[in-house]
Amino acid sequence: MGMATMRLVDFVTGELGWTLAVVNGGNVGKKGEIREQQVVFRSPHPMNLVAGHLLIELRSSGYIEVVGDAKGDSVDSVENMLLELGVERQEDDPDFCDRLFKAPKGFFRSCGEKGDNNLGDLTAKVCDMVVEGMPGWTLVTLNGGNFGKSGMLREQQLIFRQDNHPMAANSHLVLELRGAGFVEICGKDVGGIHNTLTE
């Protein structure tokens, strides 16, 4: 789904000039076996004809997929960053992604039946890693979902754009609201935001 999404984004933004606004997905079907993805665009802007896009998909099953555009070396840059985190490059499948990585044991963590996991923390870390290590790249949207037999596996798609936004390198904060009755705060504690939110 990530590769198909990014090919659509590349065409609608790079060829038609529309702006990527939101990516939203979920599962449908009797057992949630059918994946669907909604990609929302805003009306055309000339910047889109030159701005590249990049998708990093974190999968709690132990894999990370990267899909980039053909306009630059963004995929190579992300590969170098991910290798520093200890992931291992796998054989790529060009039908699904430009780069495939296997995460080491303990990279993705979860426990219990109330959704406890570290995906929010990893999301904030990867976002900051990209915007700090690749000047000019900005997180545009993200999309999360569950998969697997019991829906206990998580995935998160992070989509970045090379738009040279003035706030591009700012740190990210991820707030996860869980129906199990708690809120998870992830990301750097910029300006004491963690305490401010817990008060």
C-alpha positions as CSV (number, residue, x, y, z in Angstrom):
1,M,0.0,0.0,0.0
2,G,2.9,2.4,0.7
3,M,4.4,2.1,-2.7
4,A,1.0,2.6,-4.4
5,T,0.3,5.6,-2.2
6,M,3.7,7.2,-3.0
7,R,3.3,6.6,-6.7
8,L,-0.1,8.4,-6.6
9,V,1.4,11.2,-4.5
10,D,4.3,11.6,-7.0
11,F,1.9,11.8,-9.9
12,V,-0.7,14.1,-8.4
13,T,1.9,16.5,-6.9
14,G,4.8,16.2,-9.3
15,E,2.8,16.0,-12.6
16,L,-0.5,17.8,-11.7
17,G,0.8,20.3,-9.1
18,W,-1.7,19.5,-6.3
19,T,-0.6,19.7,-2.7
20,L,-0.6,16.6,-0.4
21,A,-2.8,17.3,2.6
22,V,-3.6,14.1,4.5
23,V,-3.2,10.4,4.2
24,N,-5.7,8.3,6.1
25,G,-6.2,4.6,6.1
26,G,-7.9,1.7,7.8
27,N,-9.1,-1.8,7.4
28,V,-12.5,-3.0,6.2
29,G,-14.0,-6.4,5.5
30,K,-15.5,-9.0,7.8
31,K,-12.1,-9.6,9.5
32,G,-10.4,-6.3,8.6
33,E,-8.6,-8.1,5.8
34,I,-9.0,-5.3,3.2
35,R,-6.8,-2.3,3.5
36,E,-8.0,1.1,2.2
37,Q,-6.2,4.4,2.0
38,Q,-7.6,7.9,1.4
39,V,-5.2,10.4,0.0
40,V,-6.4,14.0,0.2
41,F,-4.9,16.8,-1.9
42,R,-5.3,20.6,-2.0
43,S,-5.7,22.5,-5.2
44,P,-2.5,23.1,-7.3
45,H,0.5,25.1,-6.3
46,P,3.7,25.4,-8.5
47,M,5.9,24.3,-5.6
48,N,4.6,20.8,-5.9
49,L,6.2,20.4,-9.4
50,V,9.7,20.4,-7.7
51,A,9.1,19.2,-4.1
52,G,9.9,15.6,-3.4
53,H,8.0,13.2,-1.1
54,L,9.2,10.4,1.1
55,L,7.4,7.7,3.0
56,I,8.7,5.7,6.0
57,E,6.5,2.9,7.2
58,L,7.1,1.6,10.7
59,R,5.6,-1.9,11.2
60,S,5.6,-3.4,14.7
61,S,6.0,-6.9,13.0
62,G,9.6,-5.9,12.8
63,Y,10.0,-4.1,9.5
64,I,10.6,-0.7,8.1
65,E,9.8,0.2,4.5
66,V,11.0,3.4,2.7
67,V,9.6,4.7,-0.5
68,G,11.0,7.9,-2.0
69,D,10.7,9.9,-5.2
70,A,13.1,9.9,-8.1
71,K,14.1,13.6,-7.7
72,G,17.0,13.0,-5.2
73,D,18.9,10.9,-2.8
74,S,16.3,11.0,0.0
75,V,16.1,7.2,0.2
76,D,19.9,6.8,0.5
77,S,19.9,9.5,3.3
78,V,17.2,7.7,5.2
79,E,18.9,4.4,4.8
80,N,22.0,5.7,6.4
81,M,20.0,7.1,9.4
82,L,18.1,3.9,9.9
83,L,21.3,1.8,9.8
84,E,22.6,4.0,12.6
85,L,19.6,2.8,14.7
86,G,20.7,-0.8,14.2
87,V,18.2,-1.9,11.6
88,E,19.4,-4.3,8.9
89,R,18.9,-3.9,5.2
90,Q,16.9,-6.6,3.5
91,E,16.4,-7.5,-0.1
92,D,14.1,-4.9,-1.6
93,D,10.9,-5.7,-3.4
94,P,10.3,-3.0,-6.0
95,D,6.6,-3.8,-6.1
96,F,6.3,-2.7,-2.5
97,C,9.1,-0.4,-1.5
98,D,12.5,1.2,-2.5
99,R,14.2,0.0,0.7
100,L,13.2,-2.7,3.2
101,F,14.8,-3.1,6.7
102,K,14.5,-5.6,9.5
103,A,14.5,-4.1,13.0
104,P,16.5,-5.7,15.7
105,K,14.8,-7.6,18.6
106,G,13.4,-5.1,21.0
107,F,13.2,-2.2,18.5
108,F,9.4,-2.4,18.5
109,R,8.0,-3.1,21.9
110,S,4.5,-3.8,23.2
111,C,2.9,-5.4,26.2
112,G,-0.5,-6.2,27.6
113,E,-3.9,-6.0,25.9
114,K,-4.5,-2.2,26.3
115,G,-2.3,-1.1,23.4
116,D,0.9,-0.4,25.4
117,N,3.7,0.0,22.8
118,N,6.6,2.3,21.7
119,L,5.3,3.2,18.3
120,G,4.6,6.8,19.3
121,D,8.1,7.2,20.7
122,L,9.6,5.7,17.5
123,T,7.5,8.0,15.4
124,A,8.7,11.1,17.2
125,K,12.4,9.9,17.0
126,V,12.2,9.1,13.3
127,C,10.5,12.4,12.5
128,D,13.2,14.4,14.3
129,M,15.9,12.3,12.8
130,V,14.7,13.0,9.3
131,V,14.0,16.8,9.7
132,E,17.3,17.3,11.5
133,G,19.4,15.1,9.2
134,M,17.8,16.2,5.9
135,P,17.6,20.0,5.9
136,G,14.5,21.2,4.1
137,W,12.3,18.1,4.7
138,T,9.1,18.4,6.7
139,L,6.6,15.9,8.1
140,V,3.4,16.5,6.1
141,T,1.1,13.8,7.4
142,L,1.1,10.4,9.1
143,N,-1.3,7.5,9.1
144,G,-1.5,4.7,11.6
145,G,-3.4,1.4,11.7
146,N,-3.6,-2.1,13.1
147,F,-3.2,-5.4,11.3
148,G,-2.7,-9.1,12.0
149,K,-5.2,-11.7,13.2
150,S,-6.1,-10.0,16.4
151,G,-5.2,-6.4,15.3
152,M,-2.4,-6.2,17.8
153,L,0.2,-5.3,15.3
154,R,0.6,-1.6,14.5
155,E,1.9,0.3,11.5
156,Q,2.6,3.9,11.1
157,Q,3.2,5.7,7.7
158,L,5.2,9.0,7.9
159,I,5.2,11.1,4.8
160,F,7.7,13.9,4.4
161,R,8.0,16.7,1.8
162,Q,11.1,18.6,0.7
163,D,9.5,22.0,0.9
164,N,12.1,24.0,2.9
165,H,9.4,25.1,5.4
166,P,10.9,27.6,8.0
167,M,9.8,25.3,10.8
168,A,11.0,22.1,9.2
169,A,13.7,21.2,11.8
170,N,11.5,21.8,14.8
171,S,11.1,18.8,17.2
172,H,7.9,16.7,17.0
173,L,5.5,15.8,19.8
174,V,3.3,12.8,19.5
175,L,0.2,12.5,21.8
176,E,-1.5,9.1,21.7
177,L,-5.1,9.0,23.1
178,R,-6.1,5.5,23.9
179,G,-9.6,4.2,24.5
180,A,-8.2,2.1,27.3
181,G,-8.1,5.3,29.3
182,F,-4.7,6.9,29.1
183,V,-2.6,9.4,27.1
184,E,0.9,8.7,26.0
185,I,3.3,11.7,25.5
186,C,6.3,11.0,23.2
187,G,9.1,13.2,21.8
188,K,11.6,15.7,23.2
189,D,10.6,17.7,26.3
190,V,10.9,21.0,24.6
191,G,10.1,23.9,26.9
192,G,8.9,21.5,29.6
193,I,5.9,20.5,27.5
194,H,5.7,17.0,29.2
195,N,5.0,18.6,32.6
196,T,2.7,21.2,31.1
197,L,0.5,18.5,29.6
198,T,0.4,16.3,32.7
199,E,-0.7,19.1,35.0
